Amino acid sequence: MVEVTSRREFLRGVVAAGAAVGCGMQVSRAGAMPMVSNRAADARAEAVTLPRDIEPLVRLIEDTPRDTLIEVVAARMREGLSYQNIVSALMLAGVRNVQPRPSVGFKFHAVLVVHSAHLASLAAADADRWIPLYWALDYFKEAQARDVAEGNWTLGPVDESALPAAAEAREAFVAAMDAWDEAAADAAVAGLARHAGAQDISELFFRYGCRDFRSIGHKAIYVANARRTLDCIGWRHAEPVLRSLAYALLNHHGEPNPGQHDLEPDGIGRRNEQRQSALRVDWYTGPADDRATCELLEVLRSGSPDEVADHAVQLLNRGVGPQSVWDAVFAGAGELLMRQPGIVALHAVTTSNALHYAYQTSGDDRTRRLLLLQNVAFLPLFRRAMASRGSVGDERIDTLPPLAPASSAKGGLDEVLAEVTADPPSAARKVLAVARDAKAPEFVAQARHLVCHKGSDSHDYKFSAAVFEDYPTLSPPWQDRFLATTVFQLPGSADPDNPLADRILRAMHS
């Protein structure tokens, strides 16, 4: 019998494992990176090789049928399998078996969600501790099956003869990424993984992850989550992850080579490269200004990408601190979710989370400027994408009125969480009221529990991990309002339970 792991024991296990708590050959098309088909009899020999200590566990995850994988891994855990090794093998199985094409999304969420599941596990109540990670294991099997149906892609071994010299790997990678040359980028990034440091590599990927809006923000999301997952599982596993990441960032499905053509999706990034040089030298030192946040938020509601980026530059150059710009970014993303709940607005929120993480992590002033301006410019693109899908409301986050719950039982939270399902606009007003009554932590804890037991999609984990991480970073006038917008995407207490959660708990207790 496995006892429910307490938070302290769980975290101790993660730290002891070394995790950072925070934690025949085919070519898909001419010049593309190596891939192989699992149908080939010798496919295993043609797949990318992983370290000997993790390869057997990755194979176990790859080869075990979906209907028994949870129970098999739970049994191995009882025999001493570590948390870190499960996360490592899950991530590596994803990058080896799931292609980030034709878009960096869809089935590839099995990879994108790994770090979100990790965060959810760290933050979960003791009784829910293992649900997110085992849910992600099951979700990988679904994505693996979809990949088989779409062509059965597998990450192949790197072309060792094409690797640049160690001293030339960085220059070769930059040249390949600028030219959108998949084969050259694959060889160069393998060289980087073997010879460069984690921060130096990350700085490069932060810039390339934000340079275009293709795949509605998933490129930036993958960059952030890949970096964070590697910090958890160890950078010795970096090479296959970074090869998959570079391949994803070069995705331009249905378009000519962007390195040889002046394409619209790349224009805003090029113009922001020019804008960032116009910022004052000490652009990051100004104080937060709530009026400036409201001013930028108003421009975000109707302005073009260039107009909002220009306005952000004006604010920063007149002495407003970047915190006010980030407040407007998150408030604007949350407002989009109020106006048209759904997949596009959701990614406005999760993309902002990824770009903000990169901004906080980067040590390069030029990169930080670009990340901020690109995030500002992306929000109108999300707004445009929403308009193409149907009507967009006119709700305003800054005028949302609080509404006290009718019931005082449990601080009104039971009433709020039930209304999340039945009446999200009313629930948002009540979240604002309970948050102002100092009950935001209780709301977050209960919402996390509902994600574990009712979440059925990768976005349930990606979204909740993002918003619960971001809302404390906003200035006080905006924290509660941003938190209120989360009800337009979070599961409510009246939503159906996911039977997978019960299956996971049975496997852990058997």
VENCOR-V813971 format. One line per field, one symbol per residue. ss: DSSP state (a for helix, b for strand, c for the rest). psi: psi as a letter, one per 40 degrees, with the letter a starting at -180 (. if undefined). A space follows every 10 residues. Layout:
ss: ???
psi: ???
//
This chain:
ss: ccccccaaaa aaaaaacccc ccccbbbccc cccbbbbccc ccaaaabccc caaaaaaaaa aaaccaaaaa aaaaaaaacc ccaaaaaaaa aaaaaaaccc cccccaaaaa aacaaaaaaa aaaccaaacc aaaaaaaaaa aaaaaaaaac ccbbbbccca aacccaaaaa aaaaaaaaac caaaaaaaaa aaaaaccaaa aaaaaaaaac cccaaaaaaa aaaaaaaaaa aaacaaaaaa aaaaaaaaac cccccccccc cccaaaaaaa aaaaaacccc ccccccccca aaaaaaaaaa aaccaaaaaa aaaaaaaccc caaaaaaaaa aaaaaaaaac ccaaaaaaaa aaaaaaaaaa acccaaaaaa aaaaaaaaaa aaaaaaaccc ccccccaaac ccccccccaa aaaaaaaaaa aacaaaaaaa aaaaaaccca aaaaaaaaaa aaaacccaaa aaaaaaaaaa aaaccaaaaa aaaaaaaacc ccccccccaa aaaaaaaaac
psi: hhihhidddd ddddddeeih h..ihihdih eiiiiihedi dfdddeihhi ideddddddd ddehideedd ddddddddee hidddddddd ddddddehhf ieigabdeed ddeddddddd ddeiiddede dddddddddd ddddddddde efihhiiigd eehiideedd ddddddddef hddddddddd dddddiiddd ddddddddde eieiffeddd dddddddddd ddeheeeddd ddddddddde hfheiihdee igideedddd ddddddeeii dfdeeiiihd dddddddddd deiidddddd ddddddeeeh iddddddddd dddddddddg haddddeddd dddddddddd diehdddddd dddddddddd dddddddeea ihafihdeeh hihhidiehf eedddddded ddgddddddd dddddeffed dddddddddd ddeeheiddd dddddddddd deeiideedd ddddedeedi iideiiihed dddddddde.
//
